[in-house]
Amino acid sequence: MEKTESKIFLTGIKPTGSPHIGNWLGAIRPALEAAASFEARYFIADYHALNSVKDPAALRRNTYEVAAAWMACGLDPQKTLFYRQSDIPQVFELATLLSAFTPKGLMNRAHAYKAAVAVNLGKGEDPDSGVNMGLYTYPVLMAADILLFDADFVPVGKDQVQHIEIAVDIAEAVNRNYGKEIFRLPQPFVGETTQTVTGLDGRKMSKSYNNTIPLFVGEAQLKKTVMRIVTNSQSVDEPKDPDSCSVFALYKLFASPEEQDDLAQRYRAGGMGWGDAKKTLFEKMNEALTPIRNRYEELMKNPSVIDRALNEGAQRARKIASEKMEKVRRVVGL
């Protein structure tokens, strides 16, 4: 695909825990592929993480882990703008400005807030119990992240498109008030080909289900985790259906079409137990993950490399953000 340098592709990565296989296949790898086609701007959303991570040591560790993960998976900070949200003060200045154009009713309709209210009502509690302003105004800060850097496309899951719609609503309100296009209107980038990654229990891999396969665990722990994948009680001799099997669903994400056909034939022929199927999956998965695991471990042992990459990215990002905010301040009369 020809690189469309005039189009900006921006994504935020929330440092709320170690990445798993689903994160890699569903978010990291597609985003890195997009960087080959657009001008990519990627940031670690550490202020967003404060809504759920209140332990400072955990937040710092998570930030290093997510930076190391993306760099180990192929992000090149020299080619892709990569920075910490908290290093860009203009983000928070713009969030304050955008708040003056954001209807409260719009925030009331935001999915995360509505979900929290629904949980509280279900428990017979006050609707706003446990809801902090960080959660309530999350979409405004996210709009600032997007609009400050003139993003054309923002990758989101189908359940997160509303965040981009809110950013567009706010941007249009500002543009309409001042009679000019101050902010570019972003579009959600929903990957049509992104596959659902199956977890240990057959459901979608998710930390909320506690069914994940961590991306960077050692070989022994990876094997142990793979062997925990839930299967049915069919005996070794019985033919098995690859299309209804979690082991095979994961294998397809790592194996070539020829390798997939070979394993499918072994399933249908009978004579292969679940232990052998899981061992085959582990070997193929470990082959793919070993290089990035080694790179990740190297980066985590040398945090100064991560610091240097993020600090250099912050300098470049602040220059872009400062120029944008100068224009915004001039237009609004500040």
C-alpha positions in Angstrom: 0.0 0.0 0.0 1.3 3.4 -0.9 2.1 5.6 2.1 -0.4 8.4 2.5 1.9 10.8 4.4 -0.8 13.6 4.5 -3.1 11.4 6.6 -2.4 11.1 10.3 -3.1 7.9 12.2 -3.2 8.3 15.9 -3.7 5.9 18.7 -3.5 6.0 22.5 -2.3 3.0 24.6 -3.6 2.8 28.1 -0.9 1.4 30.5 -3.2 -0.7 32.7 -1.4 -4.0 32.7 0.9 -6.4 30.8 -0.2 -7.1 27.2 -1.5 -10.5 26.1 -1.7 -12.3 22.8 -5.1 -10.7 22.0 -3.6 -7.2 22.4 -0.7 -8.1 20.1 -2.8 -9.6 17.3 -5.8 -7.3 17.7 -4.2 -3.9 18.3 -0.4 -3.7 18.3 0.3 -5.6 15.0 -2.5 -3.8 13.0 -1.4 -0.4 14.3 2.2 -1.1 13.4 1.1 -2.2 9.9 -0.8 1.1 9.6 2.4 3.0 10.4 3.7 1.9 7.0 0.8 3.6 5.2 0.2 6.8 7.3 2.0 9.3 9.4 1.7 7.5 12.7 1.4 9.3 16.1 1.2 6.9 19.1 1.1 7.8 22.8 0.9 6.2 26.1 -2.3 7.4 27.8 -1.0 7.5 31.4 -3.4 10.3 32.5 -6.3 8.1 31.3 -4.9 5.2 33.3 -5.2 7.2 36.5 -8.9 6.5 36.6 -8.2 2.9 37.5 -4.5 2.7 38.5 -3.9 4.6 41.7 -0.6 2.9 42.7 2.3 5.1 41.5 4.8 2.2 41.3 2.3 0.2 39.2 1.6 3.1 36.9 5.4 3.6 36.2 5.9 -0.1 35.7 2.9 -0.4 33.4 4.2 2.6 31.4 7.6 0.9 30.9 5.9 -2.4 30.0 3.7 -1.0 27.3 6.5 1.1 25.8 8.8 -2.0 25.8 6.0 -4.1 24.3 5.3 -1.9 21.4 9.0 -1.3 20.7 9.7 -5.1 20.9 6.9 -5.7 18.5 8.4 -3.4 15.9 7.6 0.2 16.7 10.6 2.4 15.6 10.6 5.6 17.6 12.7 7.2 14.9 10.0 6.7 12.3 6.9 6.8 14.4 6.1 9.6 16.8 5.9 7.9 20.2 5.3 9.8 23.5 3.8 9.9 26.9 0.5 11.8 27.2 1.7 13.3 30.5 4.7 14.9 28.8 2.5 17.1 26.6 1.0 19.9 28.7 -0.9 21.3 25.7 -3.2 18.3 25.9 -4.6 19.4 29.2 -4.8 23.0 28.2 -6.9 22.0 25.2 -9.1 19.7 27.3 -10.0 22.6 29.5 -10.8 24.7 26.5 -12.9 22.0 24.9 -14.9 21.6 28.1 -16.4 25.0 27.5 -18.0 23.7 24.3 -19.0 20.2 25.6 -22.7 19.8 26.7 -23.1 18.0 30.0 -25.8 15.9 28.3 -23.2 14.6 25.9 -21.1 13.3 28.8 -24.2 11.7 30.3 -24.6 9.6 27.2 -21.0 8.4 27.1 -20.8 4.6 27.3 -18.4 4.2 30.2 -20.4 6.6 32.4 -23.7 5.0 31.5 -22.3 1.6 32.2 -21.0 2.7 35.7 -24.5 4.2 36.5 -26.2 1.0 35.4 -24.0 -1.1 37.7 -24.8 1.3 40.6 -28.5 1.2 40.0 -28.4 -2.5 39.7 -26.9 -2.7 43.2 -29.4 -0.1 44.5 -26.7 2.5 45.1 -26.5 6.2 44.2 -26.1 6.5 40.4 -22.8 8.3 40.7 -21.3 6.2 43.5 -17.6 5.7 42.8 -17.7 7.8 39.6 -14.8 10.3 39.5 -14.6 13.3 37.2 -11.8 11.6 35.3 -14.2 8.9 34.2 -17.0 11.3 33.6 -14.9 13.7 31.4 -12.8 10.9 29.8 -14.2 11.7 26.4 -13.2 15.3 26.6 -9.6 14.4 27.4 -9.6 11.9 24.6 -10.9 14.5 22.2 -8.0 16.7 23.2 -5.6 13.9 22.5 -7.1 13.5 19.0 -7.7 17.1 18.0 -4.4 18.5 19.2 -2.5 16.3 16.8 -4.9 16.7 13.8 -5.7 13.0 13.6 -7.4 11.9 10.4 -7.9 8.3 11.6 -8.1 6.8 15.1 -8.3 3.0 15.4 -11.0 1.8 17.7 -13.1 -1.3 18.3 -16.7 -1.2 17.2 -17.8 -0.6 20.8 -15.6 2.5 21.0 -16.7 4.4 17.9 -18.7 6.7 20.2 -15.5 8.2 21.5 -14.6 9.5 18.0 -18.2 10.7 17.4 -17.9 12.7 20.6 -14.6 14.2 19.5 -16.2 15.2 16.2 -19.2 16.7 18.0 -17.0 18.9 20.1 -14.7 19.9 17.2 -17.7 20.9 15.1 -19.1 23.0 18.0 -15.8 24.9 18.2 -15.5 25.3 14.5 -19.1 26.5 14.1 -18.7 29.0 16.9 -15.6 30.7 15.4 -16.7 30.2 11.8 -13.6 28.4 10.6 -12.0 25.0 10.7 -9.8 25.1 13.8 -9.9 21.4 14.3 -9.8 18.6 11.7 -12.6 16.1 12.0 -11.3 12.6 12.8 -12.7 9.3 11.5 -12.8 6.0 13.4 -10.6 3.4 11.8 -12.3 0.0 12.5 -10.2 -2.9 11.1 -12.5 -5.0 9.0 -10.1 -8.0 8.9 -9.1 -8.0 12.6 -9.8 -11.5 14.0 -11.3 -12.2 17.3 -8.6 -13.9 19.5 -9.9 -16.8 21.5 -9.0 -17.1 25.2 -8.3 -20.1 27.3 -12.0 -20.8 27.9 -13.2 -20.3 24.3 -14.5 -16.8 24.9 -12.9 -13.7 23.5 -9.5 -13.2 25.1 -9.9 -10.5 27.8 -8.4 -9.6 31.1 -11.9 -9.2 32.4 -12.5 -12.9 31.8 -9.1 -13.9 33.2 -8.6 -16.1 30.1 -5.5 -14.5 28.6 -2.2 -15.8 27.3 0.4 -13.2 28.4 2.6 -12.0 25.5 6.0 -12.0 27.2 6.1 -14.8 29.7 9.0 -17.3 29.5 8.9 -20.5 27.5 8.0 -22.7 30.4 5.2 -20.5 31.6 3.9 -20.1 28.1 3.7 -23.9 27.7 2.0 -24.3 31.0 -0.6 -21.6 30.1 -1.3 -23.2 26.6 -1.8 -26.6 28.3 -4.7 -25.0 30.4 -6.8 -24.3 27.3 -10.2 -25.8 27.8 -11.1 -28.7 25.5 -13.9 -31.3 25.5 -13.7 -34.9 26.8 -13.1 -36.7 23.4 -10.7 -39.5 23.6 -7.4 -39.8 21.6 -9.0 -42.1 19.0 -12.0 -40.0 18.2 -12.0 -37.7 15.2 -12.2 -34.0 16.2 -13.7 -30.9 14.7 -11.0 -28.2 14.2 -13.6 -25.5 13.5 -15.1 -25.7 17.0 -11.8 -26.0 18.9 -10.1 -23.1 20.8 -6.7 -24.7 20.3 -7.1 -24.8 16.5 -8.5 -21.2 16.5 -5.3 -20.0 18.1 -3.1 -22.1 15.9 -4.6 -20.5 12.8 -3.3 -17.1 14.0 0.3 -18.3 13.9 0.5 -21.1 11.3 0.7 -21.0 7.5 -2.3 -22.2 5.4 -0.4 -25.4 4.7 0.3 -26.0 8.4 -3.3 -25.3 9.2 -4.5 -27.9 6.6 -2.1 -30.5 8.0 -3.3 -30.1 11.6 -6.9 -30.0 10.5 -6.4 -33.4 8.8 -4.9 -34.8 11.9 -7.9 -33.6 13.9 -10.4 -35.3 11.5 -8.4 -38.5 11.2 -8.5 -39.3 14.9 -5.5 -40.7 16.8 -4.4 -37.3 18.2 -5.1 -36.3 21.8 -5.7 -32.8 23.1 -2.2 -32.8 24.7 -0.6 -33.3 21.3 -2.7 -30.6 19.7 -1.8 -28.1 22.5 1.9 -29.1 22.2 1.7 -28.3 18.4 0.1 -24.9 19.2 2.7 -24.1 21.8 5.6 -24.9 19.5 4.3 -22.7 16.7 3.3 -19.9 19.2 6.7 -20.0 20.9 8.5 -19.8 17.6 6.7 -16.6 16.8 7.0 -15.0 20.2 10.6 -15.8 21.1 12.2 -13.0 19.1 9.9 -10.3 20.5 10.1 -11.8 24.0 13.9 -11.5 23.9 13.7 -7.9 22.7 11.2 -7.1 25.4 13.3 -8.5 28.1 16.3 -6.6 26.8 14.4 -3.3 26.9 13.0 -3.9 30.4 16.6 -4.5 31.6 17.6 -1.2 30.0 14.9 1.4 30.9 17.2 4.2 29.8 16.6 3.1 26.2 12.9 3.5 26.8 13.3 6.8 28.5 15.4 8.2 25.7 12.9 7.1 23.1 9.9 8.6 25.0 11.8 11.8 25.8 12.8 12.4 22.2 9.3 11.7 21.1 8.0 14.2 23.7 10.2 16.9 22.3 8.9 16.3 18.8 5.3 16.0 20.0 5.5 19.2 22.1 6.6 21.2 19.1 3.6 20.0 17.1 1.2 20.6 20.1 2.6 24.1 20.8 2.2 25.3 17.3 -1.4 24.0 17.3 -2.3 25.6 20.6 -0.8 28.9 19.5 -3.3 28.9 16.6 -6.2 27.9 18.8 -5.4 30.5 21.5 -5.2 33.2 18.9 -8.6 32.3 17.3 -10.4 32.1 20.6 -9.0 35.3 22.0 -6.6 34.1 24.7 
